[in-house]
Amino acid sequence: MSHINKACGPLLLRRRSALPVLLTVLAIGFALMAIAQSAARGRFPTLKSACIEVPGYEALPDYGIELRSGFSFPQNDDEGKDYPNASSALLACDSDPTCVGYNTDGVTITQAGLISVAYVSELRTCLWIKIGSSEAYSGYTRRPYLSWSAADSATVFVDTASAAAAKEACDQNPACTAWNTAGQFAIGAVDTQAFPASPGGTTLYLKPVCRDKFGYTSYYGYTLSGLSGVSGLGTGKMPGGGADAADFCRLDYRCTAFSTDGSYAIGGVDLNNVGGTTCTYVKEPCAPIRGFAAVNDQNSHSAPDSRPYYNCFSDVYKACLNDPECIAFNNVRNIWKVEPDDYVDAPGICFYLKL
């Protein structure tokens, strides 16, 4: 479930990984202060979506669908149906045994109609897939009703006698990247952003190299070193290892990154590509919060409709989430009831658009 910091801290969710050689992070994210808007206008915002968790469904942020007709909207009832909103689609999908999922556009999807799903950057949507009887397993990402495709010509798929046998083989083989309930496992790279529909409705389980952590971007094979010679910046190492470093970074707002080897950073972060199995996690300045897409360092050009009195950032988040008229809010607790027609540069501002 999503977590709201009762001490009025930031709400943290995941973001997809990238692999730059050097990443500098300024320790000014999450500051709740008024920032004067610049005169620059018209720059297209970078959106990062986060989905509301729905019982009985697996949420996939920013995933589009392809149906049998080649479209993303049902052309007939065999593919699914189109409803006024996501709430109506959820009710319909719950009561329809042929429905395997729905999205924020109010589209329901049938197993017979689904061809594939794929991640599309900044799509500003959520896709929910029914989990059915599939189990969740530690160390794996679940993808119900979906299958795999090889991401490398050397990837091989191995058949076993059962799903349990495939999982056991994948658990024990470091080269295994995925397995499914059809009793197969993969050796080598598989695509982790595009998935064909699975024959027979089987479930795919992916083995992530770095486990997702809310509010962080992960870097596999990278370690931390601080930027020296600058006041207020530095690194350290927790004696308890990666778990203690993660707790420290979660509780101390000054912490900007940590690694599974126990290292942590305050201020600017230098990432060293050393190979190996270390995962380094860097805090996002405007992490997505469930039900919204986050826009970093930009604000709506139009004036806010209101600035209600709230003691905590979490209060304005919950108020906007539960208000059907609320379209957006920001981290200085302004609320908008009209979709922005333009944006202005606003360093330090986190702008949240409802999905």
N, C-alpha and C positions, 0 to 999 in steps of 0.2 A: 504494500500500500504506500501511497505517497505520504511523506512526513512533513508536518508543519512545525517549525521550531517555535515552541511556545514562548521562548524568550525573545521573540521578534527578530530572529535571524533570517537569512536568505533561505529560499526554498530551492533545493538542489535536485537536478535530474540529469540524465545522461546526454551525451553528445557523441557523434561518430568520431572515430580516430582518424588522424593524418600523421605523416612522418616527415616533418621538416628537420633540417640539420640543426637549426638554432631557433629557439622560441624564447622571446622575452615577454614576460607577463608583469604588468604593473600592479602593485598591490593597492589598487584603488577601487577594484570591483566591489560591488555590493554596498557602496556608500550611499546612504539615503539623504541626499542633499539636493537643493535646487541648483540647477546649472543653467546659465544664460544660453539661449539658443543662438547659434551662428546664423549668418545670412544665407549660407549655402542651402540650396533647395534641390529637390528632384533626384537625389541619389537613391537608387533602388535598394531597399533594405534587405539585409541577410536574415532570413527567418529560420528559427529552430523550433520545431514542434514537439510537444509532449502530450501524450494521450491520457485521458481519464481511464483509470482501471475499472473494468466491467467484469463482475463475477461470471465465470463460465466462458470467458473469451481471452485470447492472447492479443495484446495491442501492438500494432506496428505503425509507428509514426512516420509520416511522409512516404507511404507506400501507395503506389497506384495499381490498378487492376487491368487486366486484359480479359475480355470475355470471348466466348466462342465466335460471336459475330465480328470480332475485331475491334469492338468499341469498349469504352469504359463504363457505359450506361446500358442497362438491359434493353434489348430490342424485342424481347418476348418473355413470357412468364417462365419459360424453361431456363432462362439465364438468371432471372431474379426480377425484382420489382423496384420501382422508384417511389419513395415516400417523401413527404414534405420536409422531414428533418431526421436527425440521427435517433432521436428518442422514439419516433414512430417506427423507424426501421428496426430498432432493437426489439420492440414489442412484437413486431411481425416475425422477426427471425427466431425469437424464443419459441414462438408457437408453430413454426413451420419446420418439420423434420428434414426437408430438402435444403433448407438454408444453412450455409456454412459460415456466413459472415456478413458484415455490413460496414459502411463507412460514414464519415461526417456529412457527405452529400445526401444521405438518406437512401442510399442504394443498398439493396440486399443482393446476396450472391448465392447461387445454387452450386452444388458440387458438379453437376453436369455442365453448367455454363462457364465455370472458371477455367481459364487457360493458364494464366500465370500472374504473379505479382512482382513488382520491382520497386526498389527505393528510388525516389526522385527528389533530388535536393530542393528544399524550399517549396515543396508542394503544398504545404499548409493544410494537411488533412490527416486523418487517422483511419486506419483499417483495423477492424476487430474480427478475428477468426475464432470460431467455436473450438474449444479444447476437447469437447466430447469426453471420452473415457481416457484420454492420454494423460500420463503422469508427468509431473515436473521432477527433474533430476538435477542435483547439485553438480555444477561444473558444465552444464549444457544449456544451450538456448533452444527452446521448443518452438517448432514451426508446424502446427497442425495442418493437415490437408495439403501439404507442400512437399516437393521433392527437391533434388539437387541437380546441378550441372557441373561438369568439371571446369576448373579454372586453369588447368594446366594439362598439357598433352600426356604427362607422365602419371596423372591421377588414375587409380584403379579402384573398382568397386568389387567388394568381396561378398559372396553369399554365405550365409550361415543357416543353421537349422531353425533359429527362432530370433525374436526381438531380444530376448534375454541374452542369447549367445552373442548377438551383434554388439550389444552394450558392453558385455564383459570383455570382448575382444578389443573394443575401442578404449575401454578403461585402461587396459594393460599395454596398449601399443601407443607410444608417444607420437608416432607418425599418423595415427588415425585422427581425422578432422571432423568426422560426422558418422552417424548411424541412423537407421530408421526402423520402424516397427514392422517392416516387411522382412527383417532379418538380414539386412545388408549393412556393411560399414565401408567407409571411404579411406583410402590411403593416398595422401596428396591433397593439393589445394582444391577446394570447391568454392563456387560463387557464393558470397555471403550477402549479396544485394539484390539478386534476381532469382526467383524460384518458379519452376513450372508446377502446375497442380499435380498432386501425386495420384497415380492410378490406385483405385480402391480406397482412397481417403486415408492413407497411412500418414504417420507423423514423422517429421525429420527432427533430429537432435544435432545441433552444431556444437563443437567444442571450441569455445573462444580462447584465443591465446592470452588475452587479458580480460578478466571478468569486468563487466560493466559496473561502474560506480556513479551514482547520481551526482551530477554537477561537475563531472570531470571528463577530460579527454585523455584517453590512454595511449601510451607509446611503448610498444613491445621491443625489448632489446636495448632500451635506453636507460641511462642512469643520470642522476642529478649532480650538478656542481653549481655553486652559487656564483654570482657576479661579484668579484672582489673590488675593494677600493671605493665602495659607495656606502655611505652611512645608512644604517637601517636595513641592509641586505645581508643575507648569510644563509648557511646551511648547517644542519646538525644530523645526528643519528640517534634514534631511539633504541635503548638497550633491549626492548621487547620485540624488535623487528617490525615487519610491515604492518601488523595489526595495530601496534601502538602508534606508529607514524600516521596511520589512517585516522585513528581517534584524535590525535593531536591536531591534525589538519582540519578535522571536522569541527573541533571545539574552539580553535584559535583562528580568529578572522584574519590575522596577519599571515598565516600559512598559505602559500600559493601553490605548493606541489608536494607530493610525497612518492616514495618508491617502495616496492615490496621488499627491498633489502633493508628497510628501516630508515632511510634517509628522508629528510624533509627540507623545504626551502621557504624562506621568508623574503619576499620581494622578487626581484628578477630571477629568472630560471634559465640555466644553460643546460641543454640536453646533450649527453654524450652517447653516440651510437657505438656501443661496445659489444653488440651481439648478446648471446646468452639468453636467459629466460626472465630477466628482470622486467617488471612492468612499472612504468612511471606514470603517475596521474597528475594532471595539471588542472587547476580550478578554472572553470569558465566564468568570464566576467558577468554574463547575463544568462544563467542557466535556465532552460525551459522549465515551466511549471505546468502541472497537468491541466489540460483543457485550453492551453494557450500556446501561441507561437511567440518566441522572444525576438526582439529586435535590439541589437547592441548599438549604443552610442547614437541613437536617433530618437526623435520625438515627432508627434503629429504636428503638422503645420497649423492646423486649426486649434483654436482655444478649447480647453477642456470644458465639459458641461458642468462639472462640479469638483470640489476638493473636500469631501466629507472629512470630519475629524475621526481619525483612527490612530490608536496608539502604536499599532504594529503593521508591518508590511503584510503579514498573513491576514489581517482583518480586511484590508482592501481587496486582497486576492479572493477571499471567500465571498465578500459582498458582490464583486463583479461576476464571479462564477455562478452565483445563485440568482442574479438579476437578469432576466431575459432581455432587458433593454440595454444592458451594459455591453459595449463592443470592445472596449480596451481600457487599460490603465497603465500607469508607470510607477517607478519605484520612489517617486515623491508623492505618491498617493492621489494623483489626478485621475479622473474618470471621464471617459468619452462614451457617448451614445450614438455616434455617427462614425462610419468607417473613414479612416484618413484618406484624403485625396492626394496628399503629398507629405513628404517628410523633411525635417530640417536636421542638420548635424547637431548633436547635443552630447558632447563627451561626458561620460559618467551616467547617462540616462539609460535605463532598461525599459523598453516599451513592450507591452504585452497585448497581443491581438487574440481575441477569443476564436477558437476553432469552430 
